[in-house]
Amino acid sequence: MRPTVLVLNGSEDLIEALEELLHDAGFQTRGHRVQDLIRGPLDFDTLVRETRPAVIVYDISVPFDLSWGAFQKLAASPAAAGIPFVLTTTNREGAEAYTGPDVIELLLKPYDIQQFIRAVTQAVSRGAGGEATR
């Protein structure tokens, strides 16, 4: 069975593009708009329980402070425990602040497609118990 990657982004076009790339690389995907998790109608805990993702790809977008705060809230959810995150952002200045125990890699946009796929693949292996340190 192919690992599932949950793609959380503010742009439906980017969600579709990332889902296609990940699908072609051998992953199952589920993509949702970050706004639908922050303001409803989606519940993050329910979504994670239903999709059981091996990795969550989350985009830190404008406004960066709000987006980072939303990420921290989602990452602290018991449903996300043990699931690694791959973060993407255009915020080069704030990128160093975007770290945490479950963040596998932070990719600054525009990022290389192979770099993105490699980060997700590594996150899957680490999340599956491959490495204890993140």
Backbone bond lengths (Angstrom), bond angles and torsions (degrees), N, CA, C in turn:
res aa  C-N    CA-C-N  psi(-1)  N-CA   C-N-CA  omega(-1)  CA-C   N-CA-C  phi
1 M - - - 1.449 - - 1.530 109.57 -
2 R 1.302 115.96 135.58 1.460 121.23 -178.27 1.523 110.34 -77.36
3 P 1.352 117.19 137.82 1.469 119.99 178.46 1.525 111.17 -64.01
4 T 1.316 115.52 147.38 1.463 121.25 179.30 1.523 109.95 -96.68
5 V 1.333 114.92 135.24 1.457 121.77 175.38 1.526 107.11 -114.36
6 L 1.324 116.24 125.04 1.456 121.93 176.21 1.525 107.57 -92.32
7 V 1.331 116.79 118.13 1.463 122.63 -177.78 1.526 108.33 -103.36
8 L 1.331 116.48 117.26 1.467 122.51 179.22 1.522 108.26 -115.90
9 N 1.325 115.72 115.42 1.457 121.44 -175.00 1.520 108.42 -149.10
10 G 1.310 117.38 158.10 1.451 121.04 179.30 1.518 113.77 -83.34
11 S 1.317 117.45 -15.02 1.459 122.32 -175.97 1.521 111.48 -109.44
12 E 1.326 116.19 121.32 1.467 119.55 178.25 1.525 111.06 -62.41
13 D 1.344 117.27 -35.73 1.463 120.38 178.64 1.524 111.12 -63.36
14 L 1.334 116.57 -43.14 1.465 119.57 178.09 1.522 111.74 -67.83
15 I 1.309 116.75 -37.38 1.465 119.80 176.97 1.522 109.19 -58.52
16 E 1.323 116.63 -48.84 1.475 120.35 -179.91 1.521 111.59 -60.92
17 A 1.330 117.18 -43.46 1.464 121.04 -179.02 1.530 110.92 -64.37
18 L 1.332 116.95 -44.85 1.464 120.50 179.88 1.522 111.15 -66.97
19 E 1.328 116.81 -38.31 1.464 119.65 177.63 1.529 110.46 -62.09
20 E 1.314 116.60 -41.59 1.462 120.30 180.00 1.533 110.91 -64.57
21 L 1.334 116.40 -45.16 1.468 120.50 178.09 1.530 111.23 -60.11
22 L 1.317 116.01 -46.10 1.462 120.45 -178.61 1.521 111.41 -67.33
23 H 1.315 117.11 -39.43 1.466 121.20 177.41 1.522 109.99 -60.37
24 D 1.331 116.09 -46.06 1.461 120.94 179.00 1.525 112.16 -63.13
25 A 1.336 117.27 -25.79 1.466 122.30 179.28 1.530 111.92 -88.40
26 G 1.339 117.19 2.41 1.458 119.83 174.70 1.516 116.63 101.27
27 F 1.321 117.61 13.96 1.462 121.00 -179.89 1.521 111.01 -106.38
28 Q 1.323 115.50 152.89 1.461 121.00 165.09 1.525 105.15 -86.81
29 T 1.322 117.16 149.64 1.457 118.86 -179.35 1.511 111.67 -134.91
30 R 1.317 113.71 154.42 1.467 122.65 168.83 1.507 105.25 -137.98
31 G 1.307 117.11 122.83 1.451 120.85 -179.23 1.510 111.63 -116.47
32 H 1.322 115.32 140.44 1.459 120.95 178.56 1.520 109.47 -144.96
33 R 1.315 114.85 152.49 1.463 120.27 176.95 1.531 109.13 -75.89
34 V 1.314 115.20 134.76 1.463 120.73 178.89 1.526 110.33 -56.41
35 Q 1.336 116.41 -39.50 1.458 120.94 -178.25 1.529 111.98 -58.12
36 D 1.338 116.77 -34.14 1.467 120.60 -179.27 1.525 111.83 -70.29
37 L 1.329 116.76 -22.24 1.465 120.48 176.44 1.524 111.10 -86.52
38 I 1.326 115.74 -37.66 1.466 119.62 -176.53 1.521 111.29 -74.39
39 R 1.328 116.41 -45.32 1.466 120.74 -176.14 1.512 113.55 -104.71
40 G 1.322 118.56 1.28 1.449 121.84 -173.93 1.505 108.94 92.09
41 P 1.261 121.12 166.56 1.457 128.66 10.44 1.530 114.82 -88.30
42 L 1.342 119.04 -3.02 1.458 120.51 -176.50 1.523 112.02 -86.56
43 D 1.321 116.07 143.87 1.449 122.40 174.39 1.527 107.92 -104.82
44 F 1.340 116.77 121.58 1.460 122.02 -174.89 1.528 111.94 -58.64
45 D 1.325 117.69 -47.49 1.463 120.17 -177.95 1.526 111.37 -59.41
46 T 1.317 116.21 -43.68 1.466 120.63 179.09 1.528 110.02 -64.50
47 L 1.317 116.80 -44.00 1.461 121.12 179.96 1.527 111.34 -59.60
48 V 1.323 117.00 -44.98 1.464 121.07 -179.85 1.531 110.74 -66.13
49 R 1.324 116.62 -42.18 1.479 119.03 178.91 1.528 111.17 -63.41
50 E 1.338 116.61 -38.85 1.465 120.12 -178.39 1.525 113.01 -74.49
51 T 1.327 117.87 -38.35 1.466 120.26 -175.89 1.517 112.79 -90.85
52 R 1.324 117.67 -23.87 1.464 123.38 -177.38 1.526 111.55 44.00
53 P 1.344 116.51 61.93 1.465 119.52 -176.97 1.523 112.51 -71.40
54 A 1.326 114.88 147.25 1.464 120.68 173.58 1.521 109.46 -80.54
55 V 1.340 116.29 -27.52 1.463 123.66 -178.18 1.523 108.23 -147.79
56 I 1.337 115.75 148.84 1.460 120.95 172.75 1.527 107.71 -118.34
57 V 1.327 116.02 123.31 1.465 121.78 174.36 1.515 106.50 -97.27
58 Y 1.334 115.93 120.91 1.464 120.95 -175.58 1.522 109.38 -126.24
59 D 1.333 116.47 132.32 1.453 121.00 179.80 1.527 110.66 -98.76
60 I 1.341 115.87 122.82 1.465 122.13 173.75 1.529 105.95 -85.83
61 S 1.337 116.36 104.43 1.467 120.47 -173.48 1.524 110.95 -116.89
62 V 1.312 115.68 -179.72 1.469 122.81 179.32 1.520 109.17 -71.75
63 P 1.328 121.41 136.91 1.465 126.29 -7.93 1.526 110.29 -74.74
64 F 1.326 115.48 129.16 1.454 120.87 -170.88 1.524 113.62 -59.69
65 D 1.326 117.91 -42.28 1.468 120.06 -178.94 1.527 111.27 -61.10
66 L 1.321 116.54 -44.12 1.461 120.91 179.34 1.528 110.68 -65.28
67 S 1.321 115.82 -43.36 1.459 120.86 -179.21 1.533 111.28 -65.78
68 W 1.331 116.78 -40.26 1.460 121.06 178.12 1.531 110.04 -65.95
69 G 1.325 117.05 -42.04 1.459 120.99 177.52 1.520 111.69 -61.65
70 A 1.324 116.69 -41.03 1.474 120.95 177.84 1.519 110.14 -64.65
71 F 1.330 116.59 -41.41 1.471 119.66 177.95 1.520 110.57 -60.47
72 Q 1.337 117.03 -47.26 1.463 120.18 -178.32 1.529 111.33 -59.63
73 K 1.332 115.86 -38.92 1.464 120.04 178.54 1.530 110.38 -65.21
74 L 1.324 117.07 -44.78 1.467 120.52 179.96 1.532 110.84 -65.87
75 A 1.338 116.53 -43.72 1.463 120.39 -178.20 1.531 111.87 -64.79
76 A 1.334 117.03 -27.69 1.469 121.23 179.97 1.524 112.29 -81.60
77 S 1.314 117.08 -8.29 1.453 120.96 -179.37 1.525 110.60 -64.35
78 P 1.344 117.67 136.21 1.465 119.63 177.27 1.531 112.68 -56.15
79 A 1.323 117.37 -30.58 1.469 120.31 -179.99 1.522 111.59 -64.77
80 A 1.347 118.06 -26.67 1.460 122.08 -177.61 1.528 112.85 -91.73
81 A 1.329 117.27 -1.23 1.469 120.63 -177.41 1.528 110.54 -55.69
82 G 1.315 115.60 127.18 1.458 121.16 177.10 1.516 114.88 83.22
83 I 1.320 117.66 -3.97 1.466 120.25 179.34 1.530 107.69 -95.27
84 P 1.331 117.81 120.17 1.458 119.31 -179.94 1.526 112.33 -73.56
85 F 1.308 115.45 151.87 1.462 122.91 177.79 1.522 109.55 -113.00
86 V 1.315 115.90 142.48 1.459 122.86 167.03 1.522 104.43 -114.62
87 L 1.327 116.43 119.02 1.457 121.03 -177.94 1.521 110.78 -99.49
88 T 1.333 115.19 145.10 1.461 121.10 173.19 1.524 107.59 -125.84
89 T 1.331 116.17 149.62 1.463 120.10 179.09 1.522 110.73 -164.65
90 T 1.322 115.70 159.30 1.462 121.67 170.97 1.522 109.86 -102.03
91 N 1.329 117.45 -3.59 1.455 122.48 -175.04 1.528 111.02 -83.99
92 R 1.331 116.13 82.47 1.466 120.31 -179.48 1.530 111.73 -61.72
93 E 1.340 116.69 -38.28 1.463 120.46 -177.42 1.530 112.00 -64.86
94 G 1.322 116.87 -38.78 1.458 119.94 -176.41 1.512 114.25 -93.57
95 A 1.322 116.91 -1.61 1.465 120.47 -172.43 1.522 113.73 -57.94
96 E 1.329 117.14 -35.71 1.459 118.81 -177.37 1.525 112.09 -65.69
97 A 1.326 116.98 -25.08 1.465 120.20 179.15 1.532 111.21 -77.77
98 Y 1.331 117.03 -17.67 1.459 120.89 -176.22 1.521 110.76 -86.57
99 T 1.287 115.06 71.53 1.460 119.62 177.39 1.512 108.13 -134.76
100 G 1.291 115.32 164.82 1.452 120.44 178.49 1.507 108.66 178.04
101 P 1.314 117.46 170.69 1.462 120.93 -174.57 1.532 113.48 -63.91
102 D 1.328 118.29 -27.13 1.455 119.41 -177.93 1.523 113.10 -103.99
103 V 1.336 117.29 8.02 1.465 120.00 177.93 1.520 108.18 -88.75
104 I 1.316 115.64 115.66 1.455 120.31 -179.14 1.519 110.25 -79.44
105 E 1.308 116.58 -47.18 1.452 119.76 -178.08 1.517 109.23 -153.90
106 L 1.311 114.69 146.48 1.453 121.79 174.87 1.517 106.97 -112.12
107 L 1.313 116.71 119.75 1.455 121.48 -179.48 1.519 109.60 -105.92
108 L 1.315 116.03 123.41 1.457 120.72 176.67 1.520 108.84 -84.50
109 K 1.340 115.54 132.78 1.463 119.82 -178.99 1.519 109.68 -87.38
110 P 1.329 118.85 147.71 1.466 124.46 -2.34 1.523 109.85 -74.89
111 Y 1.318 116.13 138.39 1.454 119.82 -179.22 1.519 110.06 -111.59
112 D 1.277 113.06 158.16 1.459 121.46 179.11 1.529 108.53 -71.86
113 I 1.319 117.04 134.83 1.468 121.48 -177.93 1.524 111.05 -59.71
114 Q 1.325 117.20 -43.14 1.471 119.60 179.83 1.527 110.85 -65.59
115 Q 1.328 117.07 -35.87 1.463 120.91 176.97 1.537 110.00 -63.44
116 F 1.325 116.60 -40.69 1.463 121.76 178.62 1.529 110.65 -63.20
117 I 1.328 116.63 -50.20 1.472 121.06 -179.76 1.528 110.21 -61.40
118 R 1.332 116.64 -41.59 1.474 120.76 179.53 1.535 110.22 -62.49
119 A 1.331 117.58 -42.88 1.469 120.98 179.77 1.525 110.64 -62.12
120 V 1.336 117.29 -43.24 1.470 120.62 179.66 1.523 110.06 -66.14
121 T 1.329 118.04 -42.96 1.467 121.87 179.57 1.524 110.89 -61.46
122 Q 1.335 116.53 -43.61 1.466 120.01 178.06 1.530 111.06 -65.14
123 A 1.316 116.61 -38.47 1.462 120.24 179.05 1.525 110.82 -64.47
124 V 1.335 117.22 -38.85 1.462 120.53 177.73 1.524 109.91 -60.81
125 S 1.333 117.58 -46.83 1.462 119.67 -178.30 1.521 111.60 -67.13
126 R 1.315 117.53 -36.56 1.475 119.74 177.52 1.507 111.48 -70.23
127 G 1.318 116.57 -40.33 1.455 120.57 179.74 1.510 112.72 -66.63
128 A 1.338 116.07 -26.62 1.463 120.71 -179.99 1.523 111.54 -81.96
129 G 1.324 115.82 11.74 1.468 119.20 177.62 1.497 112.71 96.39
130 G 1.324 117.04 9.57 1.450 121.18 -179.12 1.519 112.63 -64.56
131 E 1.324 117.83 -42.55 1.473 120.94 -179.66 1.521 109.09 -135.43
132 A 1.294 115.12 135.62 1.463 119.73 -179.30 1.523 111.11 -79.10
133 T 1.307 117.50 -30.47 1.466 119.96 -177.60 1.511 110.94 -92.65
134 R 1.295 114.36 131.52 1.464 119.11 177.14 1.496 108.30 -125.47
